């Protein structure tokens, strides 16, 4: 049976079976190496108040919130774009 992608949509290589994570959009269980990771910075302080506090020289702590998405939710939210058939087999270049 033919396959669409060289990696079959996974980034595990020859590691064997990996763990699963739950999609933040639909709740589906997805293999960790296949899921798309979205990290964002979260602070507990309101942005207007944080701006005033920073002017006074206050340090405002923030934490990182990591969410995993299945491919269909990642495409729906715009985290991953749909690529043309010829581009699917090529790796995007990183600088």
N, CA, C and O atoms as a GROMACS GRO file, in nm:
protein
  380
    1UNK      N    1   0.084  -0.119   0.000
    1UNK     CA    2   0.000   0.000   0.000
    1UNK      C    3   0.088   0.124   0.000
    1UNK      O    4   0.181   0.134   0.081
    2UNK      N    5   0.062   0.220  -0.089
    2UNK     CA    6   0.145   0.340  -0.096
    2UNK      C    7   0.126   0.428   0.027
    2UNK      O    8   0.024   0.421   0.095
    3UNK      N    9   0.227   0.510   0.055
    3UNK     CA   10   0.217   0.601   0.169
    3UNK      C   11   0.239   0.744   0.124
    3UNK      O   12   0.313   0.770   0.029
    4UNK      N   13   0.175   0.837   0.193
    4UNK     CA   14   0.179   0.977   0.154
    4UNK      C   15   0.310   1.045   0.192
    4UNK      O   16   0.365   1.123   0.114
    5UNK      N   17   0.360   1.014   0.311
    5UNK     CA   18   0.478   1.083   0.362
    5UNK      C   19   0.590   0.986   0.389
    5UNK      O   20   0.567   0.870   0.424
    6UNK      N   21   0.713   1.034   0.374
    6UNK     CA   22   0.831   0.951   0.396
    6UNK      C   23   0.834   0.899   0.540
    6UNK      O   24   0.870   0.784   0.565
    7UNK      N   25   0.797   0.985   0.634
    7UNK     CA   26   0.801   0.948   0.776
    7UNK      C   27   0.670   0.889   0.826
    7UNK      O   28   0.657   0.854   0.943
    8UNK      N   29   0.572   0.878   0.736
    8UNK     CA   30   0.437   0.833   0.772
    8UNK      C   31   0.374   0.920   0.879
    8UNK      O   32   0.292   0.873   0.958
    9UNK      N   33   0.412   1.049   0.882
    9UNK     CA   34   0.351   1.144   0.973
    9UNK      C   35   0.404   1.140   1.115
    9UNK      O   36   0.344   1.198   1.205
   10UNK      N   37   0.517   1.071   1.136
   10UNK     CA   38   0.571   1.058   1.271
   10UNK      C   39   0.716   1.100   1.273
   10UNK      O   40   0.783   1.102   1.170
   11UNK      N   41   0.765   1.135   1.392
   11UNK     CA   42   0.904   1.178   1.403
   11UNK      C   43   0.983   1.089   1.499
   11UNK      O   44   1.078   1.135   1.562
   12UNK      N   45   0.944   0.963   1.510
   12UNK     CA   46   1.009   0.876   1.608
   12UNK      C   47   1.134   0.809   1.554
   12UNK      O   48   1.219   0.770   1.633
   13UNK      N   49   1.147   0.795   1.422
   13UNK     CA   50   1.262   0.724   1.366
   13UNK      C   51   1.251   0.577   1.399
   13UNK      O   52   1.151   0.514   1.365
   14UNK      N   53   1.352   0.520   1.466
   14UNK     CA   54   1.349   0.378   1.501
   14UNK      C   55   1.347   0.359   1.652
   14UNK      O   56   1.409   0.267   1.704
   15UNK      N   57   1.275   0.446   1.722
   15UNK     CA   58   1.272   0.443   1.868
   15UNK      C   59   1.179   0.337   1.925
   15UNK      O   60   1.186   0.308   2.045
   16UNK      N   61   1.095   0.280   1.844
   16UNK     CA   62   0.998   0.185   1.896
   16UNK      C   63   0.868   0.256   1.930
   16UNK      O   64   0.838   0.361   1.873
   17UNK      N   65   0.792   0.201   2.022
   17UNK     CA   66   0.663   0.261   2.053
   17UNK      C   67   0.680   0.375   2.153
   17UNK      O   68   0.749   0.360   2.254
   18UNK      N   69   0.617   0.489   2.125
   18UNK     CA   70   0.627   0.605   2.213
   18UNK      C   71   0.500   0.621   2.294
   18UNK      O   72   0.404   0.547   2.276
   19UNK      N   73   0.500   0.717   2.384
   19UNK     CA   74   0.384   0.740   2.468
   19UNK      C   75   0.275   0.815   2.394
   19UNK      O   76   0.293   0.858   2.280
   20UNK      N   77   0.162   0.830   2.460
   20UNK     CA   78   0.051   0.902   2.400
   20UNK      C   79   0.019   1.026   2.483
   20UNK      O   80   0.043   1.029   2.604
   21UNK      N   81  -0.036   1.127   2.417
   21UNK     CA   82  -0.081   1.249   2.483
   21UNK      C   83  -0.224   1.276   2.440
   21UNK      O   84  -0.270   1.222   2.339
   22UNK      N   85  -0.294   1.358   2.516
   22UNK     CA   86  -0.432   1.389   2.483
   22UNK      C   87  -0.438   1.522   2.409
   22UNK      O   88  -0.374   1.619   2.450
   23UNK      N   89  -0.513   1.526   2.302
   23UNK     CA   90  -0.528   1.647   2.222
   23UNK      C   91  -0.602   1.753   2.303
   23UNK      O   92  -0.701   1.724   2.370
   24UNK      N   93  -0.552   1.877   2.297
   24UNK     CA   94  -0.614   1.987   2.369
   24UNK      C   95  -0.741   2.037   2.305
   24UNK      O   96  -0.818   2.110   2.368
   25UNK      N   97  -0.766   1.999   2.179
   25UNK     CA   98  -0.885   2.044   2.110
   25UNK      C   99  -1.001   1.948   2.120
   25UNK      O  100  -1.113   1.987   2.155
   26UNK      N  101  -0.975   1.821   2.088
   26UNK     CA  102  -1.086   1.725   2.081
   26UNK      C  103  -1.076   1.615   2.186
   26UNK      O  104  -1.173   1.541   2.206
   27UNK      N  105  -0.963   1.601   2.254
   27UNK     CA  106  -0.949   1.501   2.358
   27UNK      C  107  -0.904   1.365   2.308
   27UNK      O  108  -0.898   1.270   2.386
   28UNK      N  109  -0.872   1.354   2.180
   28UNK     CA  110  -0.828   1.227   2.122
   28UNK      C  111  -0.689   1.190   2.174
   28UNK      O  112  -0.605   1.279   2.194
   29UNK      N  113  -0.663   1.060   2.196
   29UNK     CA  114  -0.529   1.015   2.234
   29UNK      C  115  -0.444   1.003   2.108
   29UNK      O  116  -0.480   0.932   2.014
   30UNK      N  117  -0.330   1.073   2.107
   30UNK     CA  118  -0.243   1.081   1.990
   30UNK      C  119  -0.103   1.040   2.032
   30UNK      O  120  -0.060   1.074   2.142
   31UNK      N  121  -0.028   0.967   1.947
   31UNK     CA  122   0.111   0.938   1.980
   31UNK      C  123   0.190   1.068   1.997
   31UNK      O  124   0.170   1.163   1.921
   32UNK      N  125   0.278   1.073   2.096
   32UNK     CA  126   0.350   1.196   2.128
   32UNK      C  127   0.433   1.247   2.011
   32UNK      O  128   0.443   1.368   1.991
   33UNK      N  129   0.492   1.157   1.934
   33UNK     CA  130   0.576   1.200   1.823
   33UNK      C  131   0.495   1.246   1.702
   33UNK      O  132   0.549   1.311   1.613
   34UNK      N  133   0.368   1.215   1.699
   34UNK     CA  134   0.282   1.258   1.588
   34UNK      C  135   0.208   1.388   1.622
   34UNK      O  136   0.172   1.463   1.532
   35UNK      N  137   0.187   1.415   1.750
   35UNK     CA  138   0.112   1.533   1.792
   35UNK      C  139   0.193   1.659   1.770
   35UNK      O  140   0.316   1.655   1.770
   36UNK      N  141   0.126   1.770   1.750
   36UNK     CA  142   0.189   1.900   1.732
   36UNK      C  143   0.186   1.973   1.865
   36UNK      O  144   0.080   1.986   1.927
   37UNK      N  145   0.303   2.021   1.908
   37UNK     CA  146   0.316   2.084   2.039
   37UNK      C  147   0.305   2.235   2.024
   37UNK      O  148   0.370   2.294   1.938
   38UNK      N  149   0.224   2.297   2.106
   38UNK     CA  150   0.207   2.442   2.107
   38UNK      C  151   0.239   2.493   2.247
   38UNK      O  152   0.173   2.456   2.344
   39UNK      N  153   0.340   2.579   2.256
   39UNK     CA  154   0.382   2.634   2.385
   39UNK      C  155   0.354   2.783   2.388
   39UNK      O  156   0.384   2.853   2.291
   40UNK      N  157   0.298   2.830   2.496
   40UNK     CA  158   0.274   2.974   2.510
   40UNK      C  159   0.304   3.017   2.652
   40UNK      O  160   0.298   2.936   2.745
   41UNK      N  161   0.338   3.143   2.667
   41UNK     CA  162   0.374   3.198   2.797
   41UNK      C  163   0.248   3.251   2.866
   41UNK      O  164   0.170   3.325   2.807
   42UNK      N  165   0.230   3.213   2.992
   42UNK     CA  166   0.112   3.252   3.067
   42UNK      C  167   0.155   3.327   3.191
   42UNK      O  168   0.244   3.283   3.263
   43UNK      N  169   0.091   3.441   3.218
   43UNK     CA  170   0.117   3.514   3.340
   43UNK      C  171  -0.012   3.532   3.418
   43UNK      O  172  -0.120   3.536   3.359
   44UNK      N  173  -0.003   3.541   3.548
   44UNK     CA  174  -0.121   3.554   3.631
   44UNK      C  175  -0.167   3.699   3.647
   44UNK      O  176  -0.275   3.725   3.699
   45UNK      N  177  -0.084   3.793   3.601
   45UNK     CA  178  -0.112   3.935   3.618
   45UNK      C  179  -0.176   3.991   3.491
   45UNK      O  180  -0.136   3.954   3.381
   46UNK      N  181  -0.276   4.080   3.507
   46UNK     CA  182  -0.340   4.145   3.395
   46UNK      C  183  -0.237   4.227   3.317
   46UNK      O  184  -0.146   4.284   3.377
   47UNK      N  185  -0.251   4.235   3.185
   47UNK     CA  186  -0.151   4.301   3.102
   47UNK      C  187  -0.135   4.450   3.135
   47UNK      O  188  -0.023   4.501   3.134
   48UNK      N  189  -0.244   4.518   3.163
   48UNK     CA  190  -0.238   4.661   3.198
   48UNK      C  191  -0.164   4.682   3.330
   48UNK      O  192  -0.080   4.772   3.342
   49UNK      N  193  -0.195   4.599   3.427
   49UNK     CA  194  -0.129   4.607   3.556
   49UNK      C  195   0.018   4.567   3.545
   49UNK      O  196   0.104   4.626   3.611
   50UNK      N  197   0.047   4.468   3.462
   50UNK     CA  198   0.184   4.422   3.444
   50UNK      C  199   0.270   4.532   3.382
   50UNK      O  200   0.386   4.547   3.419
   51UNK      N  201   0.214   4.609   3.291
   51UNK     CA  202   0.288   4.719   3.228
   51UNK      C  203   0.327   4.824   3.332
   51UNK      O  204   0.439   4.874   3.331
   52UNK      N  205   0.233   4.857   3.420
   52UNK     CA  206   0.262   4.957   3.525
   52UNK      C  207   0.366   4.904   3.623
   52UNK      O  208   0.455   4.977   3.666
   53UNK      N  209   0.353   4.776   3.659
   53UNK     CA  210   0.448   4.718   3.753
   53UNK      C  211   0.589   4.710   3.694
   53UNK      O  212   0.688   4.730   3.765
   54UNK      N  213   0.598   4.682   3.566
   54UNK     CA  214   0.730   4.675   3.501
   54UNK      C  215   0.798   4.811   3.499
   54UNK      O  216   0.920   4.820   3.511
   55UNK      N  217   0.719   4.916   3.483
   55UNK     CA  218   0.776   5.052   3.484
   55UNK      C  219   0.835   5.085   3.621
   55UNK      O  220   0.932   5.160   3.630
   56UNK      N  221   0.777   5.029   3.725
   56UNK     CA  222   0.829   5.052   3.861
   56UNK      C  223   0.949   4.963   3.891
   56UNK      O  224   1.016   4.982   3.993
   57UNK      N  225   0.978   4.865   3.803
   57UNK     CA  226   1.094   4.779   3.822
   57UNK      C  227   1.063   4.647   3.888
   57UNK      O  228   1.153   4.583   3.942
   58UNK      N  229   0.939   4.603   3.884
   58UNK     CA  230   0.899   4.477   3.947
   58UNK      C  231   0.922   4.361   3.852
   58UNK      O  232   0.899   4.373   3.731
   59UNK      N  233   0.968   4.249   3.905
   59UNK     CA  234   0.982   4.126   3.827
   59UNK      C  235   0.850   4.052   3.831
   59UNK      O  236   0.795   4.028   3.938
   60UNK      N  237   0.798   4.017   3.713
   60UNK     CA  238   0.671   3.945   3.704
   60UNK      C  239   0.699   3.804   3.652
   60UNK      O  240   0.746   3.787   3.540
   61UNK      N  241   0.670   3.706   3.733
   61UNK     CA  242   0.695   3.567   3.696
   61UNK      C  243   0.591   3.519   3.596
   61UNK      O  244   0.475   3.561   3.600
   62UNK      N  245   0.633   3.432   3.507
   62UNK     CA  246   0.540   3.372   3.412
   62UNK      C  247   0.578   3.226   3.394
   62UNK      O  248   0.692   3.187   3.419
   63UNK      N  249   0.483   3.147   3.351
   63UNK     CA  250   0.508   3.006   3.329
   63UNK      C  251   0.472   2.971   3.185
   63UNK      O  252   0.403   3.047   3.116
   64UNK      N  253   0.519   2.855   3.140
   64UNK     CA  254   0.491   2.810   3.006
   64UNK      C  255   0.381   2.704   3.009
   64UNK      O  256   0.384   2.612   3.091
   65UNK      N  257   0.284   2.719   2.919
   65UNK     CA  258   0.173   2.626   2.908
   65UNK      C  259   0.189   2.549   2.777
   65UNK      O  260   0.183   2.608   2.669
   66UNK      N  261   0.210   2.420   2.787
   66UNK     CA  262   0.231   2.336   2.669
   66UNK      C  263   0.104   2.256   2.642
   66UNK      O  264   0.052   2.187   2.730
   67UNK      N  265   0.056   2.265   2.518
   67UNK     CA  266  -0.062   2.192   2.476
   67UNK      C  267  -0.029   2.111   2.352
   67UNK      O  268   0.039   2.160   2.262
   68UNK      N  269  -0.075   1.989   2.348
   68UNK     CA  270  -0.055   1.903   2.231
   68UNK      C  271  -0.185   1.897   2.152
   68UNK      O  272  -0.293   1.893   2.210
   69UNK      N  273  -0.174   1.896   2.017
   69UNK     CA  274  -0.290   1.889   1.930
   69UNK      C  275  -0.274   1.775   1.830
   69UNK      O  276  -0.163   1.748   1.784
   70UNK      N  277  -0.384   1.708   1.798
   70UNK     CA  278  -0.381   1.610   1.690
   70UNK      C  279  -0.371   1.687   1.558
   70UNK      O  280  -0.390   1.808   1.556
   71UNK      N  281  -0.341   1.618   1.450
   71UNK     CA  282  -0.316   1.685   1.322
   71UNK      C  283  -0.439   1.762   1.274
   71UNK      O  284  -0.426   1.875   1.226
   72UNK      N  285  -0.558   1.703   1.288
   72UNK     CA  286  -0.677   1.771   1.237
   72UNK      C  287  -0.708   1.898   1.314
   72UNK      O  288  -0.750   1.997   1.255
   73UNK      N  289  -0.688   1.897   1.447
   73UNK     CA  290  -0.709   2.018   1.527
   73UNK      C  291  -0.601   2.122   1.500
   73UNK      O  292  -0.629   2.242   1.500
   74UNK      N  293  -0.477   2.077   1.476
   74UNK     CA  294  -0.367   2.169   1.447
   74UNK      C  295  -0.390   2.240   1.314
   74UNK      O  296  -0.360   2.359   1.301
   75UNK      N  297  -0.442   2.168   1.216
   75UNK     CA  298  -0.474   2.230   1.087
   75UNK      C  299  -0.589   2.328   1.104
   75UNK      O  300  -0.586   2.438   1.048
   76UNK      N  301  -0.689   2.290   1.182
   76UNK     CA  302  -0.805   2.376   1.204
   76UNK      C  303  -0.766   2.506   1.275
   76UNK      O  304  -0.820   2.612   1.243
   77UNK      N  305  -0.673   2.499   1.370
   77UNK     CA  306  -0.630   2.617   1.445
   77UNK      C  307  -0.520   2.696   1.376
   77UNK      O  308  -0.482   2.804   1.424
   78UNK      N  309  -0.468   2.645   1.263
   78UNK     CA  310  -0.366   2.718   1.189
   78UNK      C  311  -0.224   2.697   1.239
   78UNK      O  312  -0.133   2.770   1.199
   79UNK      N  313  -0.202   2.598   1.326
   79UNK     CA  314  -0.067   2.569   1.375
   79UNK      C  315   0.014   2.502   1.265
   79UNK      O  316   0.135   2.527   1.253
   80UNK      N  317  -0.050   2.418   1.184
   80UNK     CA  318   0.013   2.349   1.072
   80UNK      C  319  -0.064   2.384   0.946
   80UNK      O  320  -0.187   2.389   0.947
   81UNK      N  321   0.009   2.409   0.838
   81UNK     CA  322  -0.055   2.439   0.710
   81UNK      C  323  -0.059   2.312   0.624
   81UNK      O  324   0.027   2.225   0.638
   82UNK      N  325  -0.158   2.304   0.537
   82UNK     CA  326  -0.167   2.193   0.443
   82UNK      C  327  -0.069   2.222   0.330
   82UNK      O  328  -0.072   2.330   0.271
   83UNK      N  329   0.019   2.123   0.301
   83UNK     CA  330   0.120   2.142   0.197
   83UNK      C  331   0.082   2.068   0.070
   83UNK      O  332   0.005   1.972   0.073
   84UNK      N  333   0.137   2.114  -0.043
   84UNK     CA  334   0.113   2.049  -0.171
   84UNK      C  335   0.175   1.910  -0.171
   84UNK      O  336   0.261   1.880  -0.088
   85UNK      N  337   0.131   1.825  -0.264
   85UNK     CA  338   0.174   1.685  -0.265
   85UNK      C  339   0.325   1.670  -0.280
   85UNK      O  340   0.386   1.584  -0.217
   86UNK      N  341   0.387   1.753  -0.364
   86UNK     CA  342   0.532   1.744  -0.386
   86UNK      C  343   0.610   1.793  -0.264
   86UNK      O  344   0.720   1.746  -0.238
   87UNK      N  345   0.554   1.887  -0.190
   87UNK     CA  346   0.622   1.944  -0.073
   87UNK      C  347   0.613   1.853   0.049
   87UNK      O  348   0.690   1.870   0.144
   88UNK      N  349   0.521   1.757   0.050
   88UNK     CA  350   0.502   1.671   0.166
   88UNK      C  351   0.622   1.583   0.191
   88UNK      O  352   0.653   1.553   0.307
   89UNK      N  353   0.690   1.540   0.087
   89UNK     CA  354   0.805   1.450   0.100
   89UNK      C  355   0.932   1.527   0.135
   89UNK      O  356   1.029   1.468   0.181
   90UNK      N  357   0.933   1.659   0.113
   90UNK     CA  358   1.052   1.740   0.141
   90UNK      C  359   1.044   1.797   0.282
   90UNK      O  360   0.936   1.833   0.328
   91UNK      N  361   1.158   1.806   0.349
   91UNK     CA  362   1.162   1.866   0.480
   91UNK      C  363   1.176   2.017   0.467
   91UNK      O  364   1.253   2.064   0.383
   92UNK      N  365   1.103   2.096   0.548
   92UNK     CA  366   1.122   2.241   0.542
   92UNK      C  367   1.260   2.279   0.595
   92UNK      O  368   1.307   2.222   0.693
   93UNK      N  369   1.324   2.375   0.531
   93UNK     CA  370   1.458   2.418   0.573
   93UNK      C  371   1.447   2.512   0.690
   93UNK      O  372   1.361   2.599   0.694
   94UNK      N  373   1.536   2.492   0.787
   94UNK     CA  374   1.540   2.580   0.906
   94UNK      C  375   1.670   2.655   0.906
   94UNK      O  376   1.775   2.598   0.878
   95UNK      N  377   1.663   2.781   0.937
   95UNK     CA  378   1.784   2.864   0.937
   95UNK      C  379   1.834   2.888   1.076
   95UNK      O  380   1.935   2.956   1.095
   0.00000   0.00000   0.00000
